[in-house]
Amino acid sequence: MRIIPKTINLLNRERLNQIAYFRKYPAEIQSITLFALLKKAADTEWGRKYEYSSIDSIEQFQSGLPVQDYDDLIPFVERLRNGEPDVLWPGKIKWFAKSSGTTSAKSKFIPITGESLKNCHYRASKDVMAIYINNNPETRLLPGKALILGGSHKINRAGDHSLYGDLSAILIENTPAWFNLVRTPKKAVVLLEDFEKKLELLTKATIRENVTSLSGVPSWFLTFIKYVLSYTGKSNLMDVWPNLEVFFHGGINFNPYRELYRDFIRSDRMHYMETYNASEGFFGIQDDLSSGDMLLMLDYGIFYEFVPADKAAGTSPPSCTIGEVEKGVNYAIVISTNGGLWRYMIGDTITFTSLDPYKIRITGRTRHFINAFGEEVIVDNADRALDAACKATGAIISDYTAGPVFMGASSKGSHEWLIEFEKEPSDLRHFTEVMDEALKTVNSDYEAKRFKDINLVMPLVISLPKGSFTSWLRSKNKMGGQNKVPRLSNTREYIEEMYVAAGISILPPTLPLR
């Protein structure tokens, strides 16, 4: 069995050398990537409009094209979906990845080209395996099966010209036939749209397989794991799949779920490897399991720019290339890709933890934050504070969302946190106090607003009944592996919807003046 990783490593040696090369020459690889993209798209409508054939420097590219978001892209996407060729990328684009809208659009339809499938998404999947096997020479991963839990895999036809579905559906529909030999369950089960029905069929189809790896979003996989354990009467997933050794996860921060996974998968041999992929592209891979950051993948046909997050809302935000970024700065990501996206702000924010090689940590979303009082709390702040509170109290969190409590005539402002606990803290007030102090530690603006309760008073933490967040997702028709709970909001929209989903009819009273 152990000869297989060695054989695969020999096959992957060329690719591992290429990864080593872009680690050593990042700026050069990014420059080559940009000019290859410009050359490929020079004869498209977009390329002619912005005179791609005459661009001879990165600076000229940046000054000549505006930074865009999905609202700017909508007219072009509609034309592409109607079968119009050579608009943003050469030829017709058949596939569009549907994801939840974060702008004025209810849903986004991201173009998926043949080049982005082959040279980005599928290449990244191979790289994840190559890096893992290279780092774990004693692995027994390959004789077993990969259990991949995606979203609602319904493929829909948009007229006569295009198809759309979530990204996982598109990847499965286009995956090479050989991959079915190492994946479980069969395609017919994976493609079921009804997530709750799929749980039962997934379980029945996989519990007798030799599953050695899991891949998916931590929150939804946790739901599946609980179902498997309940169905089999086991308390440790290793009793179901004794050769399980790695969970390839992404989509949301894993830290709130880490202790739960350790409770359900009790094994010293279990590894957890983070990936950073989205409909727009595959961006990062954790290449060192002893460190939580991810290697930024620079040769997937994606040219990166980075806008300081506090300037991302401007009309002409300044941007840095890979050679200009600094450690510790919160950046919004802007990409130009082999999927036909040009200077597109994806909405994620990251910070660089290393510049040699370039490694990143996801910090949140440009639109998911609380800044009702100038406190500028981002998801990374929230995750760190909750992690500190859980460690101090022994609590385990399943899901959470938070938003502002606005000032009233006789009350000060605050933050309201709705948390679904897997394990409740014995003292919710102590949990709140630790979280509050941790937020002050990681966010000086929050600390200033909390000083002597001048602007903000102690946060209000509400423990929701189990199943509340699932009920909310169900009410939004967002059941499935790629759908996520919005962590932070600058309004009370999600909080009030969550109370309704939880069956709580009376909202907590406005906080008194303190």
PyMOL commands that set and color helices and strands:
alter all, ss='L'
color gray80, all
select helices_A, chain A and resi 3-24+26-40+45-49+52-54+58-64+70-81+114-135+167-174+177-181+187-190+195-206+218-232+237-239+255-264+309-311+379-393+428-442+444-453+468-475+493-501
alter helices_A, ss='H'
color red, helices_A
select strands_A, chain A and resi 95-100+107-112+145-149+156-158+162-165+183-184+211-216+246-249+271-278+281-285+294-296+302-308+331-337+344-355+358-365+369-370+377-378+396-405+414-423+460-463
alter strands_A, ss='S'
color yellow, strands_A
deselect
rebuild
show_as cartoon
